[in-house]
Amino acid sequence: MTVTTPGPAGARKRTPRSVMSGTGLYLALGVATVLFLVPFYLIVRNALSTDADITGESWRFFPTDLQWGNVKELFDDPSVPFAKALWNSTVVAVLHTLGTLLVCSLAGYGLARIPYAHANKVLYAVLFTLMVPAAVTFVPSYVLVSSLGWVSSLRGLIIPGLFSGFTAFLFRQYFLGFPKELEEAARVDGLGYWGAYWRIVVPNSLNFFAAISVITFISGWNAFLWPLVIGQDQSSWTVQVALSSYMTAQTINIHLIFMATAVSILPLVLVFVFLQRWLVQGVAQTGIKG
C-alpha cells in the first residue's frame, strides 16, 4: 500500500501549462526591463565617450578609454553655468512641489469637506481648467509675469504654476474617502476645519502626499518651455534650458549633451528610489470616488 504525504496547505500542483505561463511571464518582464534600461545605458555610455566614439562606424559596449574628464568639462564650461542651472532646478522643483501640495490640498479639502451653495460650480470651474490647452494661457501668463517684473527670476518660474486643477481634483477625490469619524472626533475636541486639516488629515495622509510630491517634483524638474521663456538671463536658467544650449544651429556638443543628461536625471532617480513605496501606495489610495 502506497502512502501519499500531503503537501503544504494551499500548495497547488504545477502543471506544464502553468510552468510555461510563468516562464513566458518572466521572459516578457525580462525583455521589458532590458528595453527600459537601454536608454539609460546609452546615456551613460555616450556621456563617458568622445564625439568620435559616439558617431563612429564601429560600436563598442563601452569605449576602451572612458572619458571621466567630461564631468569636469561640463561644470567648467564658461558658456553654460550648469552648476547654477542645477541649483535653480532644485530650488524651483522643491518650492514648486511644496507650494502645489499646500495650495491644491487646501483646495481639494475645501471641495470635499466644506459645504456651501456653489461647491459644484467651483468644482466644474476647476475641471474646466483641465480642458484649456496650455498654449491658450501661455501668452497672458507671460504678460502678467512681465508686468510684475518677474522675468529672469525664481518668482516668475515658480508662482504661476503653483495651482494645478488635476492635482486639486486628485486631492478632492482622496479626501472624499478619508474617514469622517476622525474629523468628527477632532471637532468634538474643539478643532475647526483648519485644525482638523493640519492635525488630523495631513498626518494621516502622508503616503498620498508623498505620491503627489514625487509626480509634482518630476514635472517641475522637467519643465522646459516656461523656464525657456522666463529665464532670459543665464543666472535663471534651469537644467532643461542649459541642456538645450549645447545644441545650436552651428554646433552640437554631443558628449556634453549626454553627460549633462546623465547628471540631470540623477536627482530624479534618487527621488524615485527613495519614495517609490509611497508613490505606489498613494496612487492606490486615489480611489476615484465621488
Disulfide bonds with the S-S distance in Angstrom:
none
